[in-house]
């Protein structure tokens, strides 16, 4: 008889929750008819956390993806009017990415969609359970994400 693996079970539960959260969030994005993918949503949220428009390389580092992936996301968001590329005033060879007014509007809608997804997922929990879950997640995220100390959160 196999010995139970509590850490393996927890890891599987976390993976299942992550997949469910992704599905619910995607459904909420579709319901709000934003025409934005979860990856594009993440880029917009990340972009909003920069004090000044970042370079593409800065976005890639913050998102922990290769620069080519950021280019693809920015291309799609730019085509949709959510972001624009702008030359850096100090060095015209450097391109920065900034939110447009439509991008700011989309971020507000994304925030509503994310809150609706969270409400759906957290509905079975009491207030006390939510508080406990939040504290546990803070502990896990704080231990695993050093870039949050640098002020870039997604």
N, C-alpha and C positions, 0 to 999 in steps of 0.2 A: 504494500500500500504506500502511495506517495505521500511525502510529508507536505502539508500545506505551506505555500509560499506567500505570506502576507504582503511582502513588498511587491511581488509579482502581481498579486491581485489588485493592490492599490494602483500600480502602474497601468494595468489594464482598465481599471475604472476611470482613471484620469484621461486615458486615450479615448475611451468611449464618450466621456463628457466633452472632450475637445471636439470630437466629430459631431456630436449632437449640437453643440454651441455653433459650430460652423454651419450646419444645416439650417438651424433656426435663424441665424443671422442672415444667411443667404436668402431665406424665405422672406424675411422682413425687408431686405433690400429690394427684392422683387415686388413686394407689396407696395412699397413707397415709390416704385417706378422711377428709380434714379438712374438706371442704366449704368450702374457702377458695380464692378466685381468686388469681392472681398479684398483682393490684393490692391486694387485701386483705392478702396476705402482706407486701407492701412497706410498707403502712401500719402493720402490727403491728411489723415490724422497726424502722421509723422511730420509732414511739411508744416502743419499749423503750430508745432511745438518749437520750431526754430525762431530765434529772435529776429533774424534777417533771412531773406531768401537764400537757401543753401545752393551749393554746387551739386551737380548730379552725383559726384563721388561722395559728398557728405550724406546724401540721401541713401546711397547704396550701403554705406557704412552703418548708418542708423537702422536700416532695414535688415542688415546682415545678408545682403544678396549681392550678386555680381552686378557691375555697372550696366551691362547689357539689359538685365531685367528691369532696371529703373528706366532706361531709355524707352523700352516697350511700354511700360506703364505711363510714363510722361507723354509719349506720343498719343496714346489713347485718350488720356485726360485733357490734353491740349486740343485734340480734335473735337472733344465734347465741350470745350470752353471753360473747363474747370481750373486749368493752370495755364501759365504762359512762360515761355523761356525769355529771359532778358539778359542782355550783356551786363557784365559787372562794370560799374562805372570806373573803378580803379584799374581794371585790366580787361579790355574789350575781348580778349581771347577766351576769357572765362565766362561760361554761361551759368546763370542762376535760374532757379525755378521758383515762381511765385504763384500764390493763389489769386484767382480772379474773383470778382464779386459773385459770379455764379458758383465758384468753388467754395466760397464762404457760405453761400446758401445751401449748397450740397452738404457741407459739414454739419450744419444745423439739422438737416434731415437725417443724416447718418447718425447723429447723436440720438435723435428720436427713435430710429430703427434699432440701434444698439440697446437703448433702454427697454424697448418693447421686447426684444429678444431675451434680455436679462430677466425681465419680469416673468416671461413665459417659463424660462428654465428654473428660476428660483421660487416659483409659485408654491411648490410643496413645502418649503421651509418656513419655520417660524422666524420671528425677528431675532430671537436668541441664536438660532441655528445659523442664520445669515451672518450675524456678528462673529460667531465662532469660525465659520467658513472663511470670512474675510481675514480674520487674524491668522489663520493657518496659511491661506494663500499669500498674505504679505510676507510671512516667514519664508515660504518656499521661493517666492519671486525675488525677495531681497537677497537670499543666499545665492541665487543663480544668475542675476542680471546686474553685473557691475556697471553697465552703461547708464543705468538709472541714476547713479550717483553723479553722472556728468550732466544730468538734466534733460536727456532725450528719452521721452516715453512715448509709446505707441498706443 
